[in-house]
Amino acid sequence: NHSLLPWLTCFQNVHLAVERVFGASEKRAQLAERTRAALDLVGLLPAQNKLPREISGGMKQRVGIARALAIEPGVLLMDEPFGALDALTRAHLQDELLKIVAKTRTTTIMVTHD
């Protein structure tokens, strides 16, 4: 379960959180740009119009990460974020997460058994 709303596109799933956090202080165009930037950060801008059922488990996980990072958290807590993925996808996403965290400089705590 990646906590994505199945009837919303990848863009809409991230935008929902962005709107809730920044909607009162930013214009619609700024909110959309913040959403696109978060999806681009995780490499999913080309999939922004896809529904969750149309993307892989790894991509769903990246949408969730984009949503979390889009709201600019002080600390990002992740409990077994890649536990349901196969070993190869898990290793790839862990590497990608390290790159993303280095770019955003977000303090991240990740619990994993790997």
Stockholm file with secondary structure:
# STOCKHOLM 1.0

chainA/1-114         NHSLLPWLTCFQNVHLAVERVFGASEKRAQLAERTRAALDLVGLLPAQNKLPREISGGMKQRVGIARALAIEPGVLLMDEPFGALDALTRAHLQDELLKIVAKTRTTTIMVTHD
#=GR chainA/1-114 SS CCCCCTTSCHHHHHHHHHHHHHTTTSCHHHHHHHHHHHHHHTTCGGGTTCCGGGSCHHHHHHHHHHHHHHTCCSEEEEESTTTTSCHHHHHHHHHHHHHHHHHHTCEEEEECCC
#=GC SS_cons         CCCCCTTSCHHHHHHHHHHHHHTTTSCHHHHHHHHHHHHHHTTCGGGTTCCGGGSCHHHHHHHHHHHHHHTCCSEEEEESTTTTSCHHHHHHHHHHHHHHHHHHTCEEEEECCC
//
